[in-house]
Amino acid sequence: MQNPFLWLILTVLDIYLWIIIIWVVASWLVAFNIINPHNQIVRTILMALARLTDPVMRPLRKILPDLGGIDLSPMVAILGIIFLQRFIVWLYFNYLA
């Protein structure tokens, strides 16, 4: 892969994918009382993760049906990011390369 713009776009999408995964794991750790959300450092990290993920998760939560305590928006966002990555690579190799 020689194109630096393609590399940058795919890397940013990869980083965002990992931010979503870290946010999901952190929310599970809070839900099972493994980490204390009242700790200042933990609260700061959780707030940063929430601010990074909310712009994508909030619209997805409005679209997806309410399943009680199950939030499917991270899974839909991860699938969307993977699809977008593959679509960008497909476009690049089929039309721009």
Steps between C-alpha positions, in 0.01 A plus 500: 500500500684807373237769547557698825142635499357150487732397783393801709128440450527129584718571804256758639213253452707230676570729794132590529409131488732437795357798688153344468629163621675662799182694581294178495745315725519797739121518523490128583764547767292778655178294476661205681660727766852404398610861464377789709341780292535736798878497465608825331735334247246234407225762469720714273577203275135395487388854415762526224391167353134603519571831327689323224236233441173688562489682164477161327308305764222751569351494146532121490314466830214707357475270195544162672210345691505510880600156629493584868851493646670387179668772296571385144633835381870413556463183294326689219768772512781243485337324206452836331866594546620165364265536203621855438865390511443222250286723279773766490764241409272353233438845352869578502610183326212492251478866401803695617796265473 
